[in-house]
């Protein structure tokens, strides 16, 4: 059974930093692109970042570019999101999400973690 | 960036009745390779989103056959043939043609009358 378990969320002041982790199990982690998707309280879904299986191809949403860094450790089946210069509008539940290929590209998010809440407030 | 627009934003449905959710994209999601890069997700109350439909019309594993996806170009529809109580939640469409970024619709909240 595929499982994605996020950790590292919490309360942080504006301008602060936080590092999220996601532990994966139940599949061959190193074979899949991974993503972070967030959801502000009462709002919709927003893709944040993706990293390919080898950790070479990395993409960010404009809203976090230059402040967030995605990484992975395939030896430990783990995904990370380093969040710096946090802002109040970064407050959200952050989901670790597996991407799967369809039609020649990573087109679908087939497994989602339970999410970890990040609250940015003074 | 491609903008995804869903309608309606709220959908009250009587159990046993059909339901339909529309999703429009600001650009065609049909690739020259013939694939349509449009997925549907359902977020049940208090849960993480789950995959329902991928590549516009393919049901994900374990998804009941009362759910179907259709459409091409810029107009897409998620249909539920007979709504059940367990179908309540927020439905999102997402495009994966022009990435990054992946972009989601605003969500449609389905509730039982």
Interface residues (C-beta under 8 A of the other chain):
Chain A: X35 X37 X44 X45 X46 X47 X50 X59 X60 X61 X62 X95 X102 X103 X104 X105 X106 X107 X108 X109 X110 X112 X113 X114 X115
Chain B: X31 X33 X34 X35 X37 X39 X41 X43 X48 X49 X50 X51 X54 X55 X58 X60 X90 X92 X94 X96 X99 X100 X101 X102 X103 X104 X105 X106 X107
